[in-house]
Amino acid sequence: MTRGRLAALGLLVLFLLHNDLWWWRDATLVGGLPIGLAYHVLFCLVTAAVLAFAASRLSAPGDAAPCER
């Protein structure tokens, strides 16, 4: 699987998981937060990691030499 397809697949999975319809009416507390809010906190952290991976893998060509300072 190419880097572009892997990044696109990760973003598609995150798009599908964004709507957490299964926790709309659940009042369970997780760490003092409603479970839906705790889910979205975790979701935002995972999304940031996936987007950082996508940006790092897709922004520069694979054969580019690293910059020297």
PALO-682877 format. One record per atom (N, C-alpha, C): x, y, z; atom name; residue number from 1; residue in one letter. Coordinates in Angstrom, 2 decimals, padded with zeros to 5 digits. Example, Ala and Ser with C-alpha at 12.3 -4.5 7.8 and 13.67 -1.06 7.14 Angstrom:
% residues 2
<<013.19 -005.69 007.80> "N" 1 "a">
<<012.30 -004.50 007.80> "CA" 1 "a">
<<013.20 -003.30 007.80> "C" 1 "a">
<<012.85 -002.25 007.08> "N" 2 "s">
<<013.67 -001.06 007.14> "CA" 2 "s">
<<012.90 000.03 007.87> "C" 2 "s">
% end
This chain:
% residues 69
<<000.85 -001.17 000.00> "N" 1 "m">
<<000.00 000.00 000.00> "CA" 1 "m">
<<000.90 001.24 000.00> "C" 1 "m">
<<000.61 002.17 -000.87> "N" 2 "t">
<<001.44 003.37 -000.96> "CA" 2 "t">
<<001.15 004.31 000.20> "C" 2 "t">
<<002.05 005.28 000.38> "N" 3 "r">
<<001.90 006.24 001.48> "CA" 3 "r">
<<000.62 007.05 001.31> "C" 3 "r">
<<000.31 007.45 000.09> "N" 4 "g">
<<-000.88 008.25 -000.16> "CA" 4 "g">
<<-002.16 007.49 000.15> "C" 4 "g">
<<-002.18 006.22 -000.24> "N" 5 "r">
<<-003.38 005.41 000.02> "CA" 5 "r">
<<-003.54 005.13 001.51> "C" 5 "r">
<<-002.43 004.93 002.20> "N" 6 "l">
<<-002.49 004.70 003.64> "CA" 6 "l">
<<-003.02 005.94 004.36> "C" 6 "l">
<<-002.54 007.10 003.97> "N" 7 "a">
<<-003.02 008.35 004.58> "CA" 7 "a">
<<-004.50 008.57 004.26> "C" 7 "a">
<<-004.90 008.31 003.02> "N" 8 "a">
<<-006.30 008.48 002.63> "CA" 8 "a">
<<-007.20 007.51 003.39> "C" 8 "a">
<<-006.74 006.28 003.57> "N" 9 "l">
<<-007.52 005.29 004.32> "CA" 9 "l">
<<-007.68 005.72 005.78> "C" 9 "l">
<<-006.60 006.22 006.37> "N" 10 "g">
<<-006.68 006.70 007.75> "CA" 10 "g">
<<-007.66 007.85 007.90> "C" 10 "g">
<<-007.64 008.78 006.94> "N" 11 "l">
<<-008.58 009.90 007.00> "CA" 11 "l">
<<-010.02 009.44 006.78> "C" 11 "l">
<<-010.23 008.46 005.91> "N" 12 "l">
<<-011.57 007.94 005.68> "CA" 12 "l">
<<-012.11 007.25 006.94> "C" 12 "l">
<<-011.28 006.47 007.60> "N" 13 "v">
<<-011.69 005.81 008.85> "CA" 13 "v">
<<-012.05 006.85 009.90> "C" 13 "v">
<<-011.23 007.89 010.02> "N" 14 "l">
<<-011.53 008.95 010.99> "CA" 14 "l">
<<-012.83 009.67 010.64> "C" 14 "l">
<<-013.07 009.89 009.37> "N" 15 "f">
<<-014.32 010.53 008.94> "CA" 15 "f">
<<-015.52 009.68 009.35> "C" 15 "f">
<<-015.42 008.38 009.17> "N" 16 "l">
<<-016.54 007.50 009.52> "CA" 16 "l">
<<-016.73 007.39 011.03> "C" 16 "l">
<<-015.65 007.47 011.79> "N" 17 "l">
<<-015.76 007.36 013.25> "CA" 17 "l">
<<-016.14 008.67 013.93> "C" 17 "l">
<<-016.12 009.76 013.19> "N" 18 "h">
<<-016.39 011.06 013.81> "CA" 18 "h">
<<-017.79 011.15 014.40> "C" 18 "h">
<<-018.78 010.61 013.73> "N" 19 "n">
<<-020.16 010.67 014.22> "CA" 19 "n">
<<-020.40 009.52 015.19> "C" 19 "n">
<<-020.26 009.81 016.46> "N" 20 "d">
<<-020.42 008.76 017.48> "CA" 20 "d">
<<-021.88 008.66 017.92> "C" 20 "d">
<<-022.71 008.19 017.03> "N" 21 "l">
<<-024.14 008.09 017.32> "CA" 21 "l">
<<-024.43 007.12 018.46> "C" 21 "l">
<<-023.53 006.21 018.74> "N" 22 "w">
<<-023.77 005.20 019.76> "CA" 22 "w">
<<-023.64 005.74 021.18> "C" 22 "w">
<<-023.12 006.94 021.38> "N" 23 "w">
<<-022.97 007.49 022.74> "CA" 23 "w">
<<-023.78 008.76 022.97> "C" 23 "w">
<<-024.73 009.06 022.14> "N" 24 "w">
<<-025.51 010.29 022.29> "CA" 24 "w">
<<-026.32 010.31 023.58> "C" 24 "w">
<<-026.88 009.20 023.95> "N" 25 "r">
<<-027.76 009.17 025.11> "CA" 25 "r">
<<-027.15 008.47 026.32> "C" 25 "r">
<<-025.86 008.21 026.29> "N" 26 "d">
<<-025.18 007.53 027.39> "CA" 26 "d">
<<-024.61 008.58 028.36> "C" 26 "d">
<<-024.97 008.48 029.63> "N" 27 "a">
<<-024.54 009.46 030.63> "CA" 27 "a">
<<-023.35 008.97 031.45> "C" 27 "a">
<<-022.70 007.92 031.01> "N" 28 "t">
<<-021.54 007.38 031.73> "CA" 28 "t">
<<-020.42 008.42 031.77> "C" 28 "t">
<<-019.78 008.54 032.94> "N" 29 "l">
<<-018.66 009.46 033.09> "CA" 29 "l">
<<-017.34 008.71 032.97> "C" 29 "l">
<<-016.43 009.30 032.22> "N" 30 "v">
<<-015.08 008.74 032.05> "CA" 30 "v">
<<-014.10 009.84 032.43> "C" 30 "v">
<<-013.42 009.67 033.53> "N" 31 "g">
<<-012.49 010.70 033.98> "CA" 31 "g">
<<-013.18 012.01 034.30> "C" 31 "g">
<<-014.42 011.95 034.73> "N" 32 "g">
<<-015.18 013.16 035.06> "CA" 32 "g">
<<-015.87 013.80 033.87> "C" 32 "g">
<<-015.68 013.26 032.68> "N" 33 "l">
<<-016.32 013.79 031.48> "CA" 33 "l">
<<-017.37 012.82 030.97> "C" 33 "l">
<<-018.44 013.33 030.36> "N" 34 "p">
<<-019.38 012.41 029.70> "CA" 34 "p">
<<-018.63 011.61 028.63> "C" 34 "p">
<<-019.04 010.39 028.41> "N" 35 "i">
<<-018.30 009.50 027.53> "CA" 35 "i">
<<-018.21 010.05 026.10> "C" 35 "i">
<<-019.23 010.76 025.63> "N" 36 "g">
<<-019.17 011.35 024.30> "CA" 36 "g">
<<-018.09 012.41 024.19> "C" 36 "g">
<<-017.93 013.22 025.23> "N" 37 "l">
<<-016.89 014.25 025.24> "CA" 37 "l">
<<-015.50 013.63 025.37> "C" 37 "l">
<<-015.38 012.61 026.20> "N" 38 "a">
<<-014.10 011.91 026.34> "CA" 38 "a">
<<-013.72 011.26 025.01> "C" 38 "a">
<<-014.70 010.70 024.31> "N" 39 "y">
<<-014.45 010.11 022.99> "CA" 39 "y">
<<-013.91 011.16 022.03> "C" 39 "y">
<<-014.49 012.34 022.04> "N" 40 "h">
<<-014.05 013.39 021.12> "CA" 40 "h">
<<-012.67 013.95 021.49> "C" 40 "h">
<<-012.34 013.95 022.76> "N" 41 "v">
<<-010.98 014.35 023.16> "CA" 41 "v">
<<-009.98 013.35 022.58> "C" 41 "v">
<<-010.24 012.07 022.77> "N" 42 "l">
<<-009.37 011.04 022.21> "CA" 42 "l">
<<-009.36 011.09 020.69> "C" 42 "l">
<<-010.53 011.32 020.10> "N" 43 "f">
<<-010.65 011.40 018.64> "CA" 43 "f">
<<-009.79 012.54 018.10> "C" 43 "f">
<<-009.80 013.69 018.77> "N" 44 "c">
<<-009.00 014.83 018.31> "CA" 44 "c">
<<-007.50 014.53 018.39> "C" 44 "c">
<<-007.06 013.84 019.43> "N" 45 "l">
<<-005.66 013.48 019.55> "CA" 45 "l">
<<-005.23 012.50 018.46> "C" 45 "l">
<<-006.08 011.51 018.19> "N" 46 "v">
<<-005.78 010.54 017.14> "CA" 46 "v">
<<-005.79 011.22 015.77> "C" 46 "v">
<<-006.75 012.11 015.54> "N" 47 "t">
<<-006.82 012.83 014.27> "CA" 47 "t">
<<-005.57 013.69 014.06> "C" 47 "t">
<<-005.11 014.35 015.10> "N" 48 "a">
<<-003.89 015.16 014.98> "CA" 48 "a">
<<-002.70 014.28 014.62> "C" 48 "a">
<<-002.61 013.10 015.20> "N" 49 "a">
<<-001.50 012.19 014.89> "CA" 49 "a">
<<-001.59 011.69 013.45> "C" 49 "a">
<<-002.79 011.34 013.00> "N" 50 "v">
<<-002.96 010.85 011.62> "CA" 50 "v">
<<-002.66 011.96 010.62> "C" 50 "v">
<<-003.11 013.18 010.89> "N" 51 "l">
<<-002.82 014.29 009.97> "CA" 51 "l">
<<-001.34 014.63 009.97> "C" 51 "l">
<<-000.67 014.53 011.11> "N" 52 "a">
<<000.78 014.76 011.15> "CA" 52 "a">
<<001.50 013.70 010.34> "C" 52 "a">
<<001.06 012.46 010.44> "N" 53 "f">
<<001.64 011.38 009.63> "CA" 53 "f">
<<001.42 011.65 008.15> "C" 53 "f">
<<000.19 012.03 007.79> "N" 54 "a">
<<-000.12 012.30 006.38> "CA" 54 "a">
<<000.72 013.45 005.85> "C" 54 "a">
<<000.85 014.49 006.63> "N" 55 "a">
<<001.62 015.66 006.18> "CA" 55 "a">
<<003.11 015.32 006.06> "C" 55 "a">
<<003.63 014.55 006.98> "N" 56 "s">
<<005.06 014.22 006.93> "CA" 56 "s">
<<005.38 013.25 005.80> "C" 56 "s">
<<004.45 012.39 005.47> "N" 57 "r">
<<004.69 011.40 004.42> "CA" 57 "r">
<<004.40 011.94 003.02> "C" 57 "r">
<<003.49 012.88 002.92> "N" 58 "l">
<<003.06 013.33 001.60> "CA" 58 "l">
<<003.62 014.68 001.19> "C" 58 "l">
<<004.21 015.42 002.12> "N" 59 "s">
<<004.64 016.77 001.79> "CA" 59 "s">
<<005.98 016.82 001.07> "C" 59 "s">
<<006.84 015.85 001.30> "N" 60 "a">
<<008.16 015.86 000.65> "CA" 60 "a">
<<008.32 014.55 -000.13> "C" 60 "a">
<<009.03 014.63 -001.24> "N" 61 "p">
<<009.29 013.39 -001.99> "CA" 61 "p">
<<010.14 012.42 -001.18> "C" 61 "p">
<<010.01 011.16 -001.44> "N" 62 "g">
<<010.72 010.15 -000.67> "CA" 62 "g">
<<012.21 010.16 -000.89> "C" 62 "g">
<<012.68 010.67 -002.03> "N" 63 "d">
<<014.10 010.66 -002.31> "CA" 63 "d">
<<014.78 011.99 -001.98> "C" 63 "d">
<<014.06 012.90 -001.32> "N" 64 "a">
<<014.64 014.20 -000.99> "CA" 64 "a">
<<015.64 014.05 000.16> "C" 64 "a">
<<016.73 014.74 000.08> "N" 65 "a">
<<017.73 014.71 001.14> "CA" 65 "a">
<<017.26 015.60 002.29> "C" 65 "a">
<<017.56 015.21 003.53> "N" 66 "p">
<<017.17 016.06 004.66> "CA" 66 "p">
<<017.91 017.39 004.64> "C" 66 "p">
<<017.28 018.41 005.15> "N" 67 "c">
<<017.90 019.75 005.21> "CA" 67 "c">
<<019.00 019.76 006.25> "C" 67 "c">
<<020.07 020.45 005.96> "N" 68 "e">
<<021.15 020.60 006.92> "CA" 68 "e">
<<021.12 022.00 007.49> "C" 68 "e">
<<021.40 022.13 008.78> "N" 69 "r">
<<021.40 023.43 009.43> "CA" 69 "r">
<<022.79 023.79 009.85> "C" 69 "r">
% end
